[in-house]
Amino acid sequence: MANVWHIEGFDGDTVIFVSDMPGNMSQQEIETTLQRLAASHLSADEIVRASLRKNAGDYSALLERVGKDAPICFGENPFYTATFKDE
């Protein structure tokens, strides 16, 4: 078996999405994917505010990575996680 990034989406404790992505994708590519998935649950206004510079008065951290440790996580609720599986 090949290495994969295992992605899961949650709404509270309920799994709403599961997918495996190729293991040769970079961490940055996976983070961008999770960010896009999280953005799909936001309003247009929330996406715009999350796209502002961090020092802007209306900035929102809704599309920032949650925590620094594994798993990689984006979103509040729903939220998406990714873990690297060495199979």
VOKOLMAR-347625 format. One record per atom (N, C-alpha, C): x negated, y negated, z; residue number from 1; atom name; residue in three letters. Coordinates in steps of 0.05 Angstrom, whole numbers, plus 5000, padded with zeros to 4 digits. Atoms other than C-alpha are relative to their C-alpha. Layout:
// VOKOLMAR-347625
((X; Y; Z); NUM; 'CA'; 'ALA') ...
//
This chain:
// VOKOLMAR-347625
((4984; 5024; 5000); 1; 'N'; 'MET') ((5000; 5000; 5000); 1; 'CA'; 'MET') ((4983; 4975; 5000); 1; 'C'; 'MET') ((5014; 5026; 5002); 2; 'N'; 'ALA') ((4980; 4928; 4988); 2; 'CA'; 'ALA') ((5006; 4983; 5024); 2; 'C'; 'ALA') ((4994; 5020; 4979); 3; 'N'; 'ASN') ((4975; 4871; 5037); 3; 'CA'; 'ASN') ((5023; 4982; 4991); 3; 'C'; 'ASN') ((4978; 5017; 5007); 4; 'N'; 'VAL') ((5037; 4828; 5040); 4; 'CA'; 'VAL') ((5004; 4979; 5022); 4; 'C'; 'VAL') ((4989; 5019; 4981); 5; 'N'; 'TRP') ((5065; 4766; 5073); 5; 'CA'; 'TRP') ((5029; 5008; 5004); 5; 'C'; 'TRP') ((4972; 4993; 4994); 6; 'N'; 'HIS') ((5129; 4786; 5108); 6; 'CA'; 'HIS') ((5014; 4976; 5010); 6; 'C'; 'HIS') ((4985; 5024; 4993); 7; 'N'; 'ILE') ((5179; 4729; 5111); 7; 'CA'; 'ILE') ((5028; 5008; 5010); 7; 'C'; 'ILE') ((4973; 4996; 4989); 8; 'N'; 'GLU') ((5241; 4728; 5154); 8; 'CA'; 'GLU') ((5012; 4973; 5007); 8; 'C'; 'GLU') ((4985; 5024; 4993); 9; 'N'; 'GLY') ((5294; 4675; 5163); 9; 'CA'; 'GLY') ((5020; 5007; 5022); 9; 'C'; 'GLY') ((4982; 4996; 4978); 10; 'N'; 'PHE') ((5336; 4669; 5226); 10; 'CA'; 'PHE') ((5018; 4977; 5004); 10; 'C'; 'PHE') ((4981; 5019; 4990); 11; 'N'; 'ASP') ((5398; 4633; 5247); 11; 'CA'; 'ASP') ((5006; 5009; 5028); 11; 'C'; 'ASP') ((4999; 4989; 4972); 12; 'N'; 'GLY') ((5392; 4640; 5322); 12; 'CA'; 'GLY') ((4985; 5026; 5001); 12; 'C'; 'GLY') ((5012; 4973; 4999); 13; 'N'; 'ASP') ((5379; 4714; 5333); 13; 'CA'; 'ASP') ((5007; 5016; 4975); 13; 'C'; 'ASP') ((4991; 4985; 5023); 14; 'N'; 'THR') ((5412; 4734; 5267); 14; 'CA'; 'THR') ((4981; 4997; 4977); 14; 'C'; 'THR') ((5017; 5000; 5024); 15; 'N'; 'VAL') ((5367; 4753; 5209); 15; 'CA'; 'VAL') ((5017; 4992; 4976); 15; 'C'; 'VAL') ((4985; 5009; 5024); 16; 'N'; 'ILE') ((5391; 4715; 5147); 16; 'CA'; 'ILE') ((4985; 5003; 4974); 16; 'C'; 'ILE') ((5016; 4998; 5024); 17; 'N'; 'PHE') ((5334; 4728; 5099); 17; 'CA'; 'PHE') ((4975; 5018; 5007); 17; 'C'; 'PHE') ((5024; 4983; 4998); 18; 'N'; 'VAL') ((5278; 4780; 5089); 18; 'CA'; 'VAL') ((4988; 5002; 4972); 18; 'C'; 'VAL') ((5014; 4997; 5026); 19; 'N'; 'SER') ((5226; 4781; 5034); 19; 'CA'; 'SER') ((4970; 5005; 5005); 19; 'C'; 'SER') ((5029; 4996; 5000); 20; 'N'; 'ASP') ((5155; 4805; 5022); 20; 'CA'; 'ASP') ((4988; 4986; 4976); 20; 'C'; 'ASP') ((5014; 5015; 5020); 21; 'N'; 'MET') ((5107; 4761; 4983); 21; 'CA'; 'MET') ((4973; 5013; 4997); 21; 'C'; 'MET') ((5026; 4988; 5004); 22; 'N'; 'PRO') ((5041; 4783; 4952); 22; 'CA'; 'PRO') ((4979; 4990; 5021); 22; 'C'; 'PRO') ((5020; 5006; 4980); 23; 'N'; 'GLY') ((4984; 4786; 5002); 23; 'CA'; 'GLY') ((4978; 4982; 4990); 23; 'C'; 'GLY') ((5021; 5018; 5010); 24; 'N'; 'ASN') ((4938; 4747; 4955); 24; 'CA'; 'ASN') ((5008; 4971; 4999); 24; 'C'; 'ASN') ((4992; 5028; 4997); 25; 'N'; 'MET') ((4979; 4684; 4966); 25; 'CA'; 'MET') ((4985; 4987; 5023); 25; 'C'; 'MET') ((5014; 5013; 4978); 26; 'N'; 'SER') ((4942; 4633; 5008); 26; 'CA'; 'SER') ((5019; 4992; 5022); 26; 'C'; 'SER') ((4984; 5009; 4977); 27; 'N'; 'GLN') ((4966; 4610; 5076); 27; 'CA'; 'GLN') ((5015; 4974; 4992); 27; 'C'; 'GLN') ((4987; 5025; 5009); 28; 'N'; 'GLN') ((4981; 4542; 5045); 28; 'CA'; 'GLN') ((5023; 5005; 4982); 28; 'C'; 'GLN') ((4978; 4993; 5017); 29; 'N'; 'GLU') ((5024; 4573; 4991); 29; 'CA'; 'GLU') ((5023; 5012; 5016); 29; 'C'; 'GLU') ((4979; 4989; 4983); 30; 'N'; 'ILE') ((5063; 4612; 5044); 30; 'CA'; 'ILE') ((5013; 4978; 5016); 30; 'C'; 'ILE') ((4989; 5023; 4985); 31; 'N'; 'GLU') ((5071; 4549; 5086); 31; 'CA'; 'GLU') ((5019; 4983; 4982); 31; 'C'; 'GLU') ((4984; 5016; 5019); 32; 'N'; 'THR') ((5098; 4512; 5025); 32; 'CA'; 'THR') ((5026; 5015; 4995); 32; 'C'; 'THR') ((4976; 4984; 5005); 33; 'N'; 'THR') ((5147; 4570; 5012); 33; 'CA'; 'THR') ((5019; 4997; 5024); 33; 'C'; 'THR') ((4984; 5002; 4976); 34; 'N'; 'LEU') ((5172; 4568; 5084); 34; 'CA'; 'LEU') ((5012; 4972; 5003); 34; 'C'; 'LEU') ((4991; 5027; 4999); 35; 'N'; 'GLN') ((5178; 4493; 5081); 35; 'CA'; 'GLN') ((5024; 4996; 4981); 35; 'C'; 'GLN') ((4979; 5002; 5019); 36; 'N'; 'ARG') ((5221; 4498; 5019); 36; 'CA'; 'ARG') ((5025; 5015; 5009); 36; 'C'; 'ARG') ((4977; 4985; 4989); 37; 'N'; 'LEU') ((5265; 4551; 5051); 37; 'CA'; 'LEU') ((5014; 4984; 5022); 37; 'C'; 'LEU') ((4988; 5016; 4978); 38; 'N'; 'ALA') ((5275; 4507; 5113); 38; 'CA'; 'ALA') ((5014; 4976; 4988); 38; 'C'; 'ALA') ((4988; 5024; 5012); 39; 'N'; 'ALA') ((5290; 4447; 5069); 39; 'CA'; 'ALA') ((5027; 5006; 4987); 39; 'C'; 'ALA') ((4975; 4993; 5013); 40; 'N'; 'SER') ((5347; 4485; 5035); 40; 'CA'; 'SER') ((5024; 4997; 5019); 40; 'C'; 'SER') ((4979; 5003; 4980); 41; 'N'; 'HIS') ((5387; 4477; 5100); 41; 'CA'; 'HIS') ((5003; 4971; 5009); 41; 'C'; 'HIS') ((4999; 5028; 4991); 42; 'N'; 'LEU') ((5375; 4402; 5107); 42; 'CA'; 'LEU') ((5017; 4983; 4980); 42; 'C'; 'LEU') ((4986; 5020; 5017); 43; 'N'; 'SER') ((5415; 4343; 5080); 43; 'CA'; 'SER') ((4979; 4985; 4984); 43; 'C'; 'SER') ((5019; 5016; 5016); 44; 'N'; 'ALA') ((5384; 4299; 5027); 44; 'CA'; 'ALA') ((4987; 4978; 5017); 44; 'C'; 'ALA') ((5011; 5021; 4983); 45; 'N'; 'ASP') ((5374; 4244; 5079); 45; 'CA'; 'ASP') ((4979; 5012; 5019); 45; 'C'; 'ASP') ((5020; 4987; 4983); 46; 'N'; 'GLU') ((5338; 4293; 5126); 46; 'CA'; 'GLU') ((4975; 5007; 4985); 46; 'C'; 'GLU') ((5023; 4993; 5017); 47; 'N'; 'ILE') ((5292; 4315; 5069); 47; 'CA'; 'ILE') ((4983; 4974; 4995); 47; 'C'; 'ILE') ((5014; 5026; 5005); 48; 'N'; 'VAL') ((5275; 4242; 5053); 48; 'CA'; 'VAL') ((4986; 4991; 5025); 48; 'C'; 'VAL') ((5013; 5008; 4975); 49; 'N'; 'ARG') ((5261; 4226; 5126); 49; 'CA'; 'ARG') ((4976; 5018; 5007); 49; 'C'; 'ARG') ((5022; 4981; 4995); 50; 'N'; 'ALA') ((5217; 4288; 5132); 50; 'CA'; 'ALA') ((4977; 4996; 4981); 50; 'C'; 'ALA') ((5020; 5005; 5020); 51; 'N'; 'SER') ((5178; 4265; 5071); 51; 'CA'; 'SER') ((4985; 4974; 5004); 51; 'C'; 'SER') ((5014; 5025; 4994); 52; 'N'; 'LEU') ((5158; 4198; 5100); 52; 'CA'; 'LEU') ((4974; 5005; 5014); 52; 'C'; 'LEU') ((5025; 4998; 4984); 53; 'N'; 'ARG') ((5090; 4185; 5130); 53; 'CA'; 'ARG') ((5007; 5002; 5030); 53; 'C'; 'ARG') ((4994; 4995; 4971); 54; 'N'; 'LYS') ((5086; 4206; 5203); 54; 'CA'; 'LYS') ((5002; 4974; 5016); 54; 'C'; 'LYS') ((4999; 5025; 4984); 55; 'N'; 'ASN') ((5076; 4134; 5226); 55; 'CA'; 'ASN') ((5024; 4982; 4992); 55; 'C'; 'ASN') ((4976; 5015; 5008); 56; 'N'; 'ALA') ((5140; 4110; 5191); 56; 'CA'; 'ALA') ((5021; 5002; 5021); 56; 'C'; 'ALA') ((4979; 5001; 4979); 57; 'N'; 'GLY') ((5196; 4089; 5237); 57; 'CA'; 'GLY') ((5022; 5021; 4998); 57; 'C'; 'GLY') ((4978; 4981; 5004); 58; 'N'; 'ASP') ((5247; 4136; 5206); 58; 'CA'; 'ASP') ((4991; 5028; 4996); 58; 'C'; 'ASP') ((5011; 4973; 5005); 59; 'N'; 'TYR') ((5201; 4196; 5200); 59; 'CA'; 'TYR') ((5013; 5021; 5018); 59; 'C'; 'TYR') ((4989; 4976; 4986); 60; 'N'; 'SER') ((5229; 4264; 5220); 60; 'CA'; 'SER') ((4981; 5023; 4996); 60; 'C'; 'SER') ((5018; 4977; 5002); 61; 'N'; 'ALA') ((5187; 4326; 5235); 61; 'CA'; 'ALA') ((5014; 5026; 4993); 61; 'C'; 'ALA') ((4984; 4976; 5007); 62; 'N'; 'LEU') ((5240; 4374; 5209); 62; 'CA'; 'LEU') ((4986; 5020; 4982); 62; 'C'; 'LEU') ((5014; 4982; 5018); 63; 'N'; 'LEU') ((5193; 4402; 5157); 63; 'CA'; 'LEU') ((4970; 5005; 5007); 63; 'C'; 'LEU') ((5027; 4995; 4990); 64; 'N'; 'GLU') ((5130; 4406; 5199); 64; 'CA'; 'GLU') ((4998; 5029; 5010); 64; 'C'; 'GLU') ((5004; 4973; 4988); 65; 'N'; 'ARG') ((5101; 4473; 5220); 65; 'CA'; 'ARG') ((5005; 5000; 5030); 65; 'C'; 'ARG') ((4994; 4998; 4972); 66; 'N'; 'VAL') ((5125; 4495; 5288); 66; 'CA'; 'VAL') ((4978; 5017; 5013); 66; 'C'; 'VAL') ((5022; 4986; 4987); 67; 'N'; 'GLY') ((5066; 4513; 5332); 67; 'CA'; 'GLY') ((4976; 5005; 4982); 67; 'C'; 'GLY') ((5025; 4996; 5015); 68; 'N'; 'LYS') ((4996; 4531; 5311); 68; 'CA'; 'LYS') ((4993; 5030; 4998); 68; 'C'; 'LYS') ((5007; 4971; 4999); 69; 'N'; 'ASP') ((4995; 4606; 5326); 69; 'CA'; 'ASP') ((5018; 5016; 4981); 69; 'C'; 'ASP') ((4984; 4982; 5016); 70; 'N'; 'ALA') ((5023; 4665; 5289); 70; 'CA'; 'ALA') ((5025; 5007; 5015); 70; 'C'; 'ALA') ((4997; 5001; 5029); 71; 'N'; 'PRO') ((5073; 4675; 5262); 71; 'CA'; 'PRO') ((5002; 4971; 4991); 71; 'C'; 'PRO') ((4996; 5026; 5012); 72; 'N'; 'ILE') ((5075; 4616; 5215); 72; 'CA'; 'ILE') ((5030; 4995; 5001); 72; 'C'; 'ILE') ((4971; 5005; 4997); 73; 'N'; 'CYS') ((5142; 4582; 5228); 73; 'CA'; 'CYS') ((5007; 4971; 4991); 73; 'C'; 'CYS') ((4989; 5026; 5009); 74; 'N'; 'PHE') ((5182; 4525; 5195); 74; 'CA'; 'PHE') ((5030; 5000; 5005); 74; 'C'; 'PHE') ((4972; 5004; 4996); 75; 'N'; 'GLY') ((5250; 4498; 5212); 75; 'CA'; 'GLY') ((5008; 5001; 5029); 75; 'C'; 'GLY') ((4990; 4999; 4973); 76; 'N'; 'GLU') ((5291; 4490; 5274); 76; 'CA'; 'GLU') ((5021; 5022; 5003); 76; 'C'; 'GLU') ((4980; 4978; 5001); 77; 'N'; 'ASN') ((5354; 4531; 5264); 77; 'CA'; 'ASN') ((5020; 4993; 4978); 77; 'C'; 'ASN') ((5016; 4976; 5005); 78; 'N'; 'PRO') ((5356; 4563; 5215); 78; 'CA'; 'PRO') ((4970; 4994; 4999); 78; 'C'; 'PRO') ((5029; 5002; 5002); 79; 'N'; 'PHE') ((5281; 4576; 5216); 79; 'CA'; 'PHE') ((4989; 5024; 4986); 79; 'C'; 'PHE') ((5013; 4979; 5016); 80; 'N'; 'TYR') ((5233; 4618; 5175); 80; 'CA'; 'TYR') ((4972; 5006; 5011); 80; 'C'; 'TYR') ((5026; 4992; 4991); 81; 'N'; 'THR') ((5172; 4658; 5196); 81; 'CA'; 'THR') ((4986; 5017; 4979); 81; 'C'; 'THR') ((5015; 4983; 5017); 82; 'N'; 'ALA') ((5116; 4692; 5159); 82; 'CA'; 'ALA') ((4977; 5012; 5016); 82; 'C'; 'ALA') ((5022; 4986; 4988); 83; 'N'; 'THR') ((5067; 4744; 5183); 83; 'CA'; 'THR') ((4985; 5016; 4978); 83; 'C'; 'THR') ((5016; 4985; 5020); 84; 'N'; 'PHE') ((5010; 4776; 5144); 84; 'CA'; 'PHE') ((4999; 5029; 5010); 84; 'C'; 'PHE') ((5001; 4971; 4994); 85; 'N'; 'LYS') ((5016; 4852; 5142); 85; 'CA'; 'LYS') ((4979; 5013; 4984); 85; 'C'; 'LYS') ((5022; 4986; 5012); 86; 'N'; 'ASP') ((4954; 4892; 5127); 86; 'CA'; 'ASP') ((5008; 5029; 4999); 86; 'C'; 'ASP') ((4990; 4972; 5002); 87; 'N'; 'GLU') ((4985; 4957; 5101); 87; 'CA'; 'GLU') ((4981; 5018; 4986); 87; 'C'; 'GLU') 
//
